[in-house]
Amino acid sequence: MHPRTLRNLRIAARVEFISLIVLLTNLATTDLKPIASLMGPVHGCAYLFVLGSTWRLEHAAMRAKATAVIPGVGGLLALRQLERAGVLGESGKDAVPS
């Protein structure tokens, strides 16, 4: 497992969550079309990147992979499960599962 893969997964999970917050805030307040047309594809790409990255992890449990499917927060939840399972170290570096 490459450290950059996990770093990219963390970034994509945060972008996925933040873009969802921006989309929902925009929808609830001003509903500006330019914001929606910019953040929609950003959210979609981040979501797909989280899915692909999580499913490519060799030592990830099926539960973490299935959690990544949840739009918006799935990436963050999958990262939490990977950390608890010991796939990720506390410092964010790869840990070798025993």
C-alpha positions in Angstrom: 0.0 0.0 0.0 1.5 3.3 -1.0 1.4 6.3 1.4 0.4 8.6 -1.4 -2.7 6.5 -2.0 -3.8 7.0 1.6 -3.0 10.7 1.5 -5.0 11.1 -1.6 -7.9 9.2 -0.1 -7.9 11.5 3.0 -7.9 14.6 0.7 -10.7 13.2 -1.5 -12.8 12.2 1.5 -12.5 15.8 2.9 -13.3 17.3 -0.5 -16.3 15.1 -0.8 -17.7 16.1 2.6 -16.9 19.9 2.1 -18.4 20.0 -1.4 -21.6 18.3 -0.1 -21.8 21.0 2.7 -21.3 23.7 0.1 -24.0 22.2 -2.2 -26.5 21.8 0.6 -25.8 25.3 2.0 -26.2 26.8 -1.5 -29.5 24.9 -2.0 -30.9 26.1 1.4 -29.9 29.7 1.0 -29.4 31.4 -2.4 -29.5 28.5 -4.9 -26.9 30.1 -7.2 -26.5 28.1 -10.4 -22.8 28.8 -10.8 -22.0 27.4 -7.4 -24.1 24.3 -8.1 -22.5 23.8 -11.5 -19.0 24.0 -10.0 -19.5 22.1 -6.8 -21.6 19.3 -8.3 -18.9 17.9 -10.5 -16.3 18.4 -7.8 -18.4 16.4 -5.4 -19.0 13.7 -8.0 -15.3 13.3 -8.8 -14.3 13.2 -5.2 -17.0 10.6 -4.5 -15.8 8.4 -7.3 -12.1 8.9 -6.3 -13.0 7.8 -2.7 -14.8 4.7 -4.0 -11.9 3.7 -6.3 -9.2 4.4 -3.7 -11.0 2.5 -1.0 -11.8 -0.5 -3.1 -8.2 -0.7 -4.3 -6.8 -1.0 -0.7 -5.7 -4.6 -0.3 -6.1 -4.9 3.4 -9.4 -3.0 3.7 -12.3 -4.9 5.1 -15.4 -5.3 3.0 -17.3 -3.2 5.7 -15.0 -0.2 5.0 -15.4 -0.7 1.3 -19.2 -0.8 1.6 -19.1 2.3 3.9 -17.3 4.3 1.3 -20.4 4.0 -1.0 -22.4 6.3 1.3 -22.3 9.7 -0.5 -20.9 12.7 1.4 -19.6 11.0 4.5 -18.7 7.6 3.4 -15.1 8.4 2.7 -14.6 9.8 6.2 -16.3 6.9 7.8 -14.3 4.4 5.8 -11.1 6.1 6.9 -12.2 5.8 10.5 -12.8 2.1 10.0 -9.4 1.6 8.3 -7.7 3.4 11.2 -9.5 1.3 13.8 -8.6 -1.9 11.9 -5.0 -1.0 11.9 -4.7 -0.7 8.2 -3.6 2.9 8.7 -1.2 4.0 11.4 -2.0 6.7 13.9 0.3 9.1 12.2 -1.5 8.3 8.9 1.3 6.1 7.6 0.8 2.6 6.4 0.7 -0.1 9.0 1.3 -3.7 8.3 -1.6 -5.8 9.5 -0.7 -8.9 11.4 
